């Protein structure tokens, strides 16, 4: 029998190089992450941002209280004076209300970094909680509430004023940071096939601070590929001084990711991991005990039980409200369509909805009669990517239709679809039959929930995004749904529509 060859001990991994000018060895001897320039500047910027938001919130709270007092005076026929704010009983509560509101807002995530900060829906929810605290305290101290309707009115007016002041702050601060040249400097690390798409998505981001991709490093998969690239990453961290390293995590094994994270942190640089499409499709991992080995259950992204009842009730109440209040607008649009071109006022577009079931989606007609029959001849002029059909200057669109499309008023009849249970106010947009037939298999998970009149598509660039990016936005919405996210998306749809971003 041939003798066995002696086994060689496994090679030790090369130690992570220390940044230039620092002694090798224990990482605790390296420069502290929080004391390096990048985190210190970010911390200072965050402090200024939070302070400005607190000032805006307190000012909005005072303005909301005054507005509620003015409305009460108008209802009772009293004279309206500016002194209402400091001469009336509720105004005495402002020194108590302000810190309570700030604390509740902190707990609600309303002072989180810009990209993770909750929207208008969470502001309303937080103010409702503040009102409940005030009521409980008032009843506990036998305070005499002279008008029970003042508190809900103040909640509504304060939510509006705070939201407007926050929107103004976001707009002004972004403009100032843009003028000052404040941008996030990114170093991208990943596979050669994934980096171009990752860079395109980061550059196309329309929210928050702008980005500069200072360097892109393509690395072969596996430990061998990255182990030879750690020196190159360290050199780029020294020469380019990025604020963040964005790592396409799925391209590497766990140990490799840890090596990059450790190296970046020693240079005082944050690391962000870019998720894959597969990770976006996973709804929730829940530990299942008693299986012998650790198992995690992956649930489908569906709304059930209380979540479904809450969302459906919200859809019904808001749809009925919009339908009743919008009757004059509906009549005006119908008259304009009839005067502009021949044909019906409403158009039934065959779409694919929940569980990939076909339904008729209602829209105000924006094209000439018989436009559907002309689409095949226009396929070569399609400007959209993937399973979408969009032409910026579509010759079939009427003059009135162009205005309706720009303001998304052609979508209003879908409130009837919402009442019928075929759609929701917020959700993935339903695709026409032609577009749905072109979907890839991984796209189809978006059909597990009711389609919506608006969604993350409409507030994230609308027609200006690639189709795969739009589908990823659908998955993000599905996995992170809450009633307050719906309220926030509806509130953010209005300025997106008025600005006409990407709409045609």
C-alpha positions as CSV (number, residue, x, y, z in Angstrom):
1,X,0.0,0.0,0.0
2,X,1.3,3.5,-0.8
3,X,2.2,5.4,2.3
4,X,0.2,8.4,3.3
5,X,1.8,11.7,2.5
6,X,2.5,13.8,5.6
7,X,-0.2,16.4,6.1
8,X,0.9,20.0,6.3
9,X,-0.6,22.2,9.0
10,X,-3.1,24.7,7.6
11,X,-1.6,28.0,6.7
12,X,-2.3,30.8,9.1
13,X,-4.3,33.8,7.7
14,X,-2.2,36.8,7.2
15,X,-2.7,39.5,9.9
16,X,-4.7,42.5,8.9
17,X,-2.2,45.3,8.1
18,X,-2.3,48.3,10.4
19,X,-2.8,51.8,9.0
20,X,0.5,53.6,8.2
21,X,2.0,55.3,11.2
22,X,0.4,53.0,13.8
23,X,2.1,50.1,15.6
24,X,1.1,46.6,14.6
25,X,-0.5,44.2,17.0
26,X,-3.5,44.6,19.3
27,X,-6.3,46.5,17.6
28,X,-7.0,48.3,20.8
29,X,-3.8,50.2,20.3
30,X,-5.1,51.6,17.1
31,X,-6.9,54.9,16.7
32,X,-10.3,54.9,18.3
33,X,-13.2,54.9,15.7
34,X,-15.2,57.5,17.5
35,X,-12.2,59.9,17.8
36,X,-11.3,59.7,14.1
37,X,-12.2,62.6,11.8
38,X,-15.1,61.0,9.9
39,X,-17.2,60.0,12.9
40,X,-16.5,63.2,14.7
41,X,-17.7,65.3,11.8
42,X,-20.7,63.1,11.4
43,X,-21.5,63.3,15.1
44,X,-21.3,67.1,15.0
45,X,-23.5,67.3,12.0
46,X,-26.0,64.9,13.6
47,X,-26.1,67.1,16.8
48,X,-26.8,70.2,14.7
49,X,-29.5,68.3,12.8
50,X,-31.2,67.1,15.9
51,X,-31.1,70.5,17.5
52,X,-32.7,72.1,14.4
53,X,-35.4,69.5,14.4
54,X,-36.2,70.0,18.1
55,X,-36.5,73.8,17.5
56,X,-38.7,73.1,14.4
57,X,-40.9,70.7,16.4
58,X,-41.4,73.0,19.4
59,X,-42.2,75.9,17.0
60,X,-44.6,73.7,15.1
61,X,-46.2,72.6,18.4
62,X,-46.7,76.3,19.5
63,X,-48.1,77.2,16.0
64,X,-50.4,74.2,16.1
65,X,-51.7,75.1,19.6
66,X,-52.3,78.7,18.4
67,X,-54.1,77.5,15.3
68,X,-56.3,75.3,17.4
69,X,-57.1,78.2,19.7
70,X,-57.9,80.4,16.7
71,X,-60.3,77.8,15.3
72,X,-62.0,77.5,18.6
73,X,-62.5,81.3,18.8
74,X,-63.9,81.3,15.2
75,X,-66.4,78.5,16.1
76,X,-67.6,80.4,19.2
77,X,-67.6,83.8,17.5
78,X,-64.9,85.2,19.8
79,X,-62.3,87.9,18.7
80,X,-59.0,86.4,17.6
81,X,-55.9,87.8,19.2
82,X,-52.2,86.8,19.1
83,X,-52.3,86.8,22.9
84,X,-54.4,83.6,22.8
85,X,-51.1,81.7,22.9
86,X,-49.9,83.1,26.2
87,X,-53.1,84.3,27.9
88,X,-55.2,81.1,27.8
89,X,-55.1,77.9,29.9
90,X,-53.8,75.4,27.3
91,X,-50.9,77.8,26.5
92,X,-49.7,77.2,30.1
93,X,-49.1,73.6,29.1
94,X,-46.5,74.5,26.4
95,X,-43.5,74.3,28.8
96,X,-44.8,70.9,29.8
97,X,-45.8,69.8,26.4
98,X,-42.6,70.6,24.6
99,X,-40.2,68.2,26.5
100,X,-42.9,65.5,26.5
101,X,-43.3,65.9,22.7
102,X,-39.5,65.8,22.2
103,X,-39.1,62.6,24.3
104,X,-42.0,60.9,22.5
105,X,-40.5,61.9,19.1
106,X,-37.2,60.5,20.1
107,X,-38.8,57.2,20.9
108,X,-40.7,57.2,17.6
109,X,-37.5,57.6,15.6
110,X,-38.3,61.1,14.4
111,X,-34.7,62.2,15.2
112,X,-33.0,59.3,13.5
113,X,-30.5,60.0,10.6
114,X,-32.2,61.5,7.6
115,X,-32.3,58.2,5.6
116,X,-34.0,56.3,8.4
117,X,-36.1,59.1,9.8
118,X,-39.9,58.4,10.0
119,X,-42.3,60.5,8.1
120,X,-45.5,62.4,8.5
121,X,-47.5,59.3,9.6
122,X,-45.3,58.8,12.6
123,X,-45.6,62.4,13.5
124,X,-49.3,62.1,13.8
125,X,-49.0,58.9,15.8
126,X,-46.5,60.4,18.2
127,X,-48.8,63.5,18.8
128,X,-51.7,61.2,19.5
129,X,-49.6,59.5,22.2
130,X,-48.6,63.0,23.6
131,X,-52.3,63.9,23.7
132,X,-53.1,60.7,25.6
133,X,-50.3,61.5,28.1
134,X,-51.7,65.0,28.6
135,X,-55.2,63.7,29.1
136,X,-54.1,61.1,31.6
137,X,-52.0,63.7,33.5
138,X,-54.9,66.2,33.4
139,X,-57.5,63.7,34.7
140,X,-55.0,62.6,37.4
141,X,-54.6,66.2,38.6
142,X,-58.3,67.1,38.2
143,X,-57.4,69.7,35.6
144,X,-60.5,71.3,34.0
145,X,-60.5,70.9,30.3
146,X,-62.7,73.7,29.2
147,X,-63.2,72.3,25.6
148,X,-62.8,68.6,24.9
149,X,-62.6,69.3,21.2
150,X,-59.4,71.4,21.6
151,X,-57.1,68.5,22.1
152,X,-57.9,66.5,18.8
153,X,-57.9,69.8,16.9
154,X,-54.5,70.7,18.4
155,X,-53.2,67.2,17.4
156,X,-54.3,67.7,13.8
157,X,-53.0,71.3,13.5
158,X,-49.7,70.5,15.2
159,X,-49.2,67.5,12.9
160,X,-49.6,69.8,9.9
161,X,-47.4,72.6,11.2
162,X,-44.6,70.3,12.4
163,X,-44.7,68.3,9.1
164,X,-44.5,71.6,7.1
165,X,-41.6,72.9,9.2
166,X,-39.7,69.6,9.0
167,X,-40.2,69.5,5.2
168,X,-38.9,73.1,5.0
169,X,-35.9,72.1,7.1
170,X,-35.1,69.0,5.0
171,X,-35.3,71.1,1.8
172,X,-33.2,74.0,3.1
173,X,-30.6,71.8,4.8
174,X,-30.1,69.7,1.7
175,X,-29.7,72.8,-0.4
176,X,-27.1,74.3,2.0
177,X,-25.2,71.0,2.2
178,X,-25.2,70.8,-1.6
179,X,-23.8,74.4,-1.8
180,X,-21.2,73.6,0.8
181,X,-20.1,70.6,-1.1
182,X,-21.1,68.1,1.6
183,X,-21.4,64.7,0.1
184,X,-21.0,61.1,1.2
185,X,-17.7,59.7,-0.1
186,X,-18.1,56.0,-0.9
187,X,-15.7,53.2,-1.6
188,X,-17.4,50.3,-3.3
189,X,-16.1,46.7,-2.9
190,X,-17.6,43.7,-4.6
191,X,-17.7,41.4,-7.6
192,X,-17.0,42.8,-11.0
193,X,-20.5,41.8,-12.2
194,X,-22.3,43.5,-9.2
195,X,-20.4,46.8,-8.9
196,X,-21.8,48.7,-11.9
197,X,-25.4,48.1,-10.9
198,X,-24.6,49.0,-7.3
199,X,-22.9,52.2,-8.3
200,X,-25.7,53.2,-10.6
201,X,-28.3,52.7,-7.8
202,X,-26.3,54.7,-5.3
203,X,-25.8,57.6,-7.7
204,X,-29.5,57.6,-8.7
205,X,-30.6,58.0,-5.1
206,X,-32.8,61.1,-4.8
207,X,-33.1,61.4,-1.1
208,X,-30.7,62.6,1.5
209,X,-27.1,63.8,1.0
210,X,-25.6,63.3,-2.4
211,X,-22.9,60.7,-3.0
212,X,-19.4,60.6,-4.6
213,X,-18.1,57.2,-5.4
214,X,-14.4,57.9,-4.9
215,X,-13.2,54.4,-5.8
216,X,-14.5,51.1,-7.0
217,X,-12.6,47.9,-6.2
218,X,-13.6,44.7,-8.1
219,X,-12.5,41.6,-6.2
220,X,-12.6,37.9,-7.1
221,X,-15.1,35.8,-5.0
222,X,-13.9,33.9,-2.0
223,X,-11.2,34.4,0.7
224,X,-8.4,34.1,-1.8
225,X,-9.7,37.0,-3.9
226,X,-10.1,39.4,-1.0
227,X,-7.1,38.4,1.0
228,X,-4.9,39.7,-1.8
229,X,-6.9,42.9,-1.9
230,X,-6.8,44.0,1.7
231,X,-3.6,46.0,1.0
232,X,-5.4,47.7,-1.9
233,X,-8.4,48.5,0.3
234,X,-6.1,49.9,3.0
235,X,-4.3,52.0,0.5
236,X,-7.6,53.4,-0.8
237,X,-8.8,54.1,2.7
238,X,-5.7,56.1,3.3
239,X,-5.6,58.0,-0.1
240,X,-9.3,58.6,-0.7
241,X,-10.5,58.9,2.9
242,X,-14.0,57.7,2.2
243,X,-16.9,58.2,4.7
244,X,-18.2,54.7,4.1
245,X,-17.3,51.4,2.5
246,X,-20.2,49.8,0.7
247,X,-19.6,46.0,0.5
248,X,-21.6,43.7,-1.7
249,X,-21.7,41.1,1.1
250,X,-23.1,38.1,-0.8
251,X,-20.0,38.1,-3.0
252,X,-17.8,37.0,0.0
253,X,-17.7,34.5,2.8
254,X,-18.3,35.5,6.4
255,X,-14.6,35.7,7.4
256,X,-13.8,37.9,4.5
257,X,-16.6,40.4,5.4
258,X,-15.3,40.5,9.0
259,X,-11.7,41.3,7.7
260,X,-13.0,44.2,5.6
261,X,-15.1,45.5,8.5
262,X,-12.2,45.3,10.9
263,X,-9.9,47.1,8.5
264,X,-12.4,49.9,7.7
265,X,-13.1,50.5,11.4
266,X,-9.4,50.8,12.2
267,X,-9.4,53.6,9.6
268,X,-12.4,55.2,11.3
269,X,-14.7,54.4,8.3
270,X,-18.2,53.0,8.5
271,X,-19.2,49.9,6.6
272,X,-22.5,49.3,4.9
273,X,-23.6,46.0,3.4
274,X,-25.6,46.0,0.2
275,X,-28.4,43.4,0.2
276,X,-29.1,41.0,-2.6
277,X,-32.5,40.5,-4.2
278,X,-32.8,37.2,-2.3
279,X,-32.3,39.0,1.0
280,X,-35.0,41.5,0.1
281,X,-37.4,38.6,-0.7
282,X,-37.0,37.2,2.8
283,X,-39.8,38.6,5.0
284,X,-38.8,37.6,8.5
285,X,-36.6,35.0,10.1
286,X,-38.0,33.5,13.3
287,X,-36.2,31.0,15.4
288,X,-38.0,27.7,15.6
289,X,-36.9,25.8,18.9
290,X,-36.9,22.1,19.5
291,X,-35.6,21.0,16.0
292,X,-32.3,19.6,17.1
293,X,-30.4,22.3,15.1
294,X,-31.1,26.0,14.9
295,X,-33.7,26.6,12.3
296,X,-35.2,29.9,11.2
297,X,-38.6,30.0,9.6
298,X,-39.0,32.3,6.6
299,X,-42.5,33.7,6.3
300,X,-44.2,34.9,3.1
301,X,-44.7,38.7,2.8
302,X,-48.4,38.7,3.4
303,X,-50.7,40.8,5.7
304,X,-52.9,38.7,7.9
305,X,-55.1,39.1,11.0
306,X,-55.0,42.5,12.7
307,X,-52.6,43.9,10.1
308,X,-54.9,43.1,7.2
309,X,-58.0,44.5,9.1
310,X,-56.2,47.7,9.9
311,X,-55.0,48.3,6.4
312,X,-58.4,47.5,4.9
313,X,-60.2,49.8,7.3
314,X,-57.8,52.5,6.5
315,X,-58.3,52.0,2.8
316,X,-62.1,52.1,3.1
317,X,-62.3,55.2,5.3
318,X,-59.8,57.3,3.3
319,X,-61.3,56.2,-0.1
320,X,-64.8,57.2,0.9
321,X,-63.5,60.5,2.3
322,X,-61.6,61.3,-1.0
323,X,-64.5,60.2,-3.1
324,X,-67.0,62.4,-1.4
325,X,-64.8,65.5,-1.1
326,X,-63.5,65.0,-4.7
327,X,-66.9,65.1,-6.5
328,X,-66.4,68.7,-7.8
329,X,-63.0,67.8,-9.1
330,X,-64.3,64.6,-10.8
331,X,-67.0,66.6,-12.6
332,X,-64.5,69.2,-13.8
333,X,-62.1,66.6,-15.1
334,X,-64.9,64.7,-16.9
335,X,-66.0,67.9,-18.6
336,X,-62.5,68.7,-19.7
337,X,-62.0,65.3,-21.2
338,X,-65.2,65.4,-23.1
339,X,-64.5,68.9,-24.5
340,X,-60.9,67.9,-25.5
341,X,-61.4,64.7,-27.5
342,X,-64.0,62.2,-28.5
343,X,-64.5,59.1,-26.5
344,X,-65.5,57.9,-23.0
345,X,-64.5,59.7,-19.8
346,X,-63.2,56.6,-18.1
347,X,-60.9,53.9,-19.4
348,X,-60.7,50.4,-18.1
349,X,-57.1,49.1,-18.2
350,X,-56.7,45.4,-17.8
351,X,-54.1,44.8,-15.0
352,X,-52.7,41.9,-13.0
353,X,-53.4,42.2,-9.2
354,X,-53.0,40.1,-6.1
355,X,-52.2,36.4,-6.7
356,X,-51.7,37.4,-10.4
357,X,-55.4,37.7,-10.9
358,X,-56.6,39.9,-13.8
359,X,-58.9,42.9,-13.0
360,X,-60.1,46.1,-14.7
361,X,-58.4,49.2,-13.3
362,X,-60.3,52.4,-13.8
363,X,-58.6,55.6,-15.0
364,X,-59.6,58.9,-16.5
365,X,-59.0,58.6,-20.3
366,X,-55.8,60.5,-21.2
367,X,-55.3,59.1,-24.7
368,X,-57.2,59.2,-28.0
369,X,-59.8,56.6,-28.5
370,X,-58.3,53.3,-29.8
371,X,-54.9,54.1,-28.3
372,X,-54.4,50.5,-27.2
373,X,-54.5,49.2,-30.8
374,X,-51.6,51.6,-31.7
375,X,-49.2,50.3,-29.0
376,X,-47.6,47.5,-31.1
377,X,-46.5,50.1,-33.7
378,X,-44.8,52.2,-31.0
379,X,-42.8,49.4,-29.3
380,X,-39.6,50.5,-30.9
381,X,-39.9,53.9,-29.3
382,X,-40.3,52.5,-25.8
383,X,-37.9,54.4,-23.5
384,X,-38.4,52.3,-20.3
385,X,-36.3,49.3,-19.3
386,X,-37.6,45.8,-18.3
387,X,-41.3,45.1,-18.2
388,X,-42.4,48.7,-18.7
389,X,-43.8,50.7,-21.6
390,X,-43.1,54.4,-21.4
391,X,-42.7,57.1,-24.1
392,X,-42.0,60.6,-22.9
393,X,-43.8,62.3,-25.8
394,X,-46.4,59.6,-26.5
395,X,-48.3,60.9,-29.6
396,X,-51.5,59.2,-28.3
397,X,-51.8,61.4,-25.2
398,X,-54.4,64.2,-25.5
399,X,-53.8,67.8,-24.3
400,X,-55.9,67.4,-21.2
401,X,-54.5,63.9,-20.7
402,X,-50.9,65.3,-20.5
403,X,-52.0,67.6,-17.6
404,X,-53.8,64.7,-15.9
405,X,-50.8,62.4,-16.2
406,X,-48.4,65.0,-14.9
407,X,-50.5,65.6,-11.8
408,X,-51.5,61.9,-11.6
409,X,-55.2,62.9,-11.6
410,X,-56.0,60.2,-14.1
411,X,-55.5,57.7,-11.2
412,X,-58.4,59.0,-9.1
413,X,-61.0,56.6,-10.3
414,X,-59.0,53.8,-8.8
415,X,-60.6,54.7,-5.5
416,X,-63.5,52.6,-6.8
417,X,-61.1,49.7,-7.2
418,X,-60.0,50.2,-3.6
419,X,-63.6,50.1,-2.4
420,X,-64.2,46.8,-4.4
421,X,-61.1,45.2,-2.7
422,X,-59.2,44.9,-5.9
423,X,-56.6,47.5,-4.9
424,X,-55.2,49.3,-1.8
425,X,-54.3,52.9,-1.4
426,X,-50.6,52.0,-1.0
427,X,-48.9,49.0,-2.5
428,X,-47.0,47.8,-5.6
429,X,-48.3,49.3,-8.8
430,X,-50.4,46.8,-10.9
431,X,-48.9,46.1,-14.2
432,X,-50.7,45.9,-17.6
433,X,-51.0,42.4,-19.2
434,X,-48.2,43.2,-21.7
435,X,-45.8,44.2,-18.9
436,X,-46.6,41.4,-16.6
437,X,-45.9,38.8,-19.3
438,X,-42.3,40.1,-19.4
439,X,-41.6,39.7,-15.7
440,X,-38.8,37.5,-14.5
441,X,-39.6,34.8,-11.9
442,X,-38.2,36.7,-8.9
443,X,-40.3,39.8,-9.8
444,X,-43.6,37.9,-9.1
445,X,-43.4,38.0,-5.3
446,X,-44.7,41.6,-5.6
447,X,-48.1,40.0,-6.5
448,X,-48.5,38.5,-3.1
449,X,-50.2,41.7,-1.8
450,X,-52.9,44.0,-3.1
451,X,-51.6,46.5,-5.7
452,X,-51.8,50.1,-4.8
453,X,-52.7,53.5,-6.2
454,X,-49.4,54.9,-4.9
455,X,-46.3,53.5,-3.4
456,X,-42.5,53.8,-3.1
457,X,-42.3,54.0,-7.0
458,X,-44.2,57.4,-6.9
459,X,-42.0,59.0,-4.2
460,X,-38.6,57.6,-5.3
461,X,-38.3,59.0,-8.8
462,X,-41.3,57.5,-10.5
463,X,-40.6,56.8,-14.2
464,X,-37.0,57.7,-13.9
465,X,-35.9,54.5,-12.2
466,X,-34.9,51.1,-13.8
467,X,-37.6,48.4,-13.5
468,X,-35.5,46.1,-11.3
469,X,-35.0,49.1,-8.9
470,X,-38.8,49.6,-8.8
471,X,-39.3,45.9,-7.9
472,X,-36.8,46.2,-5.1
473,X,-38.7,49.2,-3.8
474,X,-41.9,47.0,-3.8
475,X,-40.1,44.4,-1.7
476,X,-38.8,47.0,0.7
477,X,-42.4,48.3,1.2
478,X,-43.8,44.8,1.6
479,X,-41.3,43.8,4.2
480,X,-41.5,47.0,6.3
481,X,-45.2,47.7,6.1
482,X,-47.0,49.6,8.8
483,X,-50.1,51.8,8.8
484,X,-47.9,54.7,9.5
485,X,-45.7,53.9,6.5
486,X,-48.9,54.0,4.4
487,X,-49.8,57.4,5.8
488,X,-46.3,58.7,5.2
489,X,-46.2,57.5,1.6
490,X,-49.6,59.1,0.9
491,X,-48.3,62.4,2.4
492,X,-45.1,62.2,0.4
493,X,-46.9,61.4,-2.8
494,X,-48.5,64.9,-2.9
495,X,-45.2,66.9,-3.3
496,X,-43.8,64.2,-5.6
497,X,-46.9,64.6,-7.9
498,X,-46.8,68.4,-7.8
499,X,-43.1,68.4,-8.7
500,X,-43.8,66.1,-11.6
501,X,-40.6,64.1,-11.0
502,X,-40.3,61.4,-13.6
503,X,-44.0,61.6,-14.6
504,X,-45.0,61.3,-18.3
